[in-house]
């Protein structure tokens, strides 16, 4: 039954794999399933842990924990039996499937595994896919592979494992004039040696590979030069090329716009200017560079009944239907073809009757199809922040930038450290000179809480004993994401108050509500520019009294129990359940 299950599970996978790769085998299936079904692992911390035995087969407890026995103090089962490795006592015996146990560890052990999730069957056969008896269902090679190859012992590619004859290779000199000519050679190995040649290298007949020399064979003196007749420096006297040939590269097609009459070698640079739009009346099929010369013939009068909006050259065939007799009230001076609408008693006035078009005329009472350009309302002043280049009718909505700012809200004043702006005091400016960070003008005290240690005007960092996912950024620019990660973790404090991160998100000052808890290096930058470490001293008004614990929280976590702070003269970290000062920052 088990074998049938394996066949049902894996043979279809083998068939699919072989359609993609002739070497695909059951081993690839097993490997893929091992990846997708990893063994179950368990992390043991120092102290007491609980675990369930996940394997299907029982195992001797001492054998199961042999690799970490030096870290085990005691193991207990539900009946109270124990295993104590220090005393070499195993009162439990075997670990049983799906049973639960308690274990006390002296040290932490991560990724401990009792067993693999799947035990694959061992199927012997030929696993080499280049053999003609390759077995894609075999998991181990039994040495039965048979190959196709050269079976001639004298050949250079003789294959002792071959059972079916294939191409044989015989390397050697294939030049019948050479002294070491090999008649049976079918692939030249460059070993040919000339039997007799000219001994002087100034002659064409000279050969360094000759076995013997004969001066009488020297017939033609070597003349170096360019031997390519299309080159501009071709030498018809030269018989040996010295790689000095020079060419003039260019377009050699006389019909091209950049034809070069002096070119001696084509460089595929030919340019054919023309209209490349197949819809145009002068479409040029040979053109490879658009010259904006496309012509579209048609009626260009937007009031005409056959108006062509694509046309850029009028063909003189515009048609406007209407009354063409000027003695009638409904006479249409633009009409070219009479539509028999002339009426002496008519009060008809023809034109555009739709007010959503620019051509609209209030006095018109009959639409003649001349509406063509839709009204687009908006600001038409190009010097305004909300200028709309698509608008053709001003709606009085034009707005200028606020004084001292551009249309994007960027301050036009020169930014400098210590400037009071954007709700706080500038302590960092980026390389653009337009953006940076400001610190709030004072510490946050509303909602402050006393922690295990610290100032009554402070907040706990929170999440003492656990790690916050993501709140590990330390560089400038990471504080805001750290703050969001801490709040998303729903961190608790020992005294039940809000965290330092939550306090900054709740904070509103100088009309701004996008404050956050600074990262480690944002906080350090604050100390080095507007704090006691700055060139002008503590212009940010930070608490500096040692009796009031002038530690300030950053949003950068150090571990499950600690987070980074700045004492405003050195970096440090403190327990997360301490109550420390908070100064919010915001970006602009």
Helices and strands as residue ranges (DSSP letters): H 2-20, H 26-36, E 41-44, E 47-52, E 59-60, H 61-64, G 66-71, E 72-77, E 82-84, G 85-87, E 89-90, E 94-95, E 100-105, E 109-113, E 124-125, E 140-141, E 147-149, E 162-165, E 171-172, E 187-188, E 196-197, E 212-213, G 215-217, E 224-225, E 240-241, E 249-250, E 265-266, E 273-274, E 289-290, E 297-298, E 313-314, E 321-322, E 337-338, E 350-351, E 366-367, E 377-378, E 393-394, E 420-421, E 424-429, E 436-439, E 459-460, H 479-488, H 500-506, E 516-517, H 520-529, G 546-548, E 552-557, E 562-566, E 571-575, E 579-580, E 584-587
